[in-house]
């Protein structure tokens, strides 16, 4: 199973790619190289931007949670001169 940092990194790549696809659809619509109706194209561009943003936000939450969990698992440092054990 993946740790939180790897999982959040892959999610961030996926979210960025979805937003990149929306940008490519926008460029194709602007240049007139698409055969899709402009209204439908705009709907899909907005959908892809929202979906990509949601995936990026989720990736950030996974990354933040994994950092929090890592901090909780780390035991507190022991004092070097702990005389209470004698």
N, C-alpha and C positions, 0 to 999 in steps of 0.2 A: 504494500500500500504506500502511496506517496505521502511525504510529509507536507505540511502546510505551505512552506515556501515554494516547493516544486509545483504543487497544485495551483497556488495563486499565480505563479508565473505562467503556467500553461493557460489558465483562464484569461489572464491579461493579454496573452498573444491572440487568443481566440476573439476576445472583445475588440482588440485593435484591428484584426482582420475583418471583422464584420463592419466596423466603421470605414475601413478602407474600401470595402465593396460598395458601401453607400456613396463614398466619394467618387468611385469609378462610374457608378450609375449616374451621378449628377453631372460628371464631365461628359459622358456620352449624350445625355439629354441636352446639355448646353451646346455641344458641337453638332447636334442633329444626326448623330450616327446610330440612333436606336430606332427600332421599329415599334416600340411600345408607346401607347397613348401617353401624352405628357401628364395627365391627371393621375393615371395609374402608376406612372413612374415616380411621381412625387409621393404618393402614398407609400410605395415600397422604400423610397429613400428615407422617409421619416421613420418608418418601421425599423429599418436597419440601424439607423442612428440611435433610436431608443433601445433596441435590443443590445447593440454593442455597448452602449453606456451602462445598461443594467448589468451586463456581464463584467465590465470593468469595475463597477461598484461592488459587485459580489466578490470579485478577485481581491479587491482592497480589504473587504471585511474578513475574508479567509486569511489573508496575510497578517492583518492586525491581530486576529484571534490566535494564529499560530505563534506570533511573537509573545503574546500575553501568556499562552500556555507554556512556552519555553521558559519564560521568566519565573513562572510559578513552580516549575519542575526543578529548577536549579536550587539546591539547598543553600541556606545562608552560610557564609564563610565562618569557619571555626576560629576562635581566638587562638593565637599561637601559644600563649602562656595561660592555659586554662588550669588553674590550681584546684578547681572544684572536683576534679576526678581523682584526686589523691586521697 
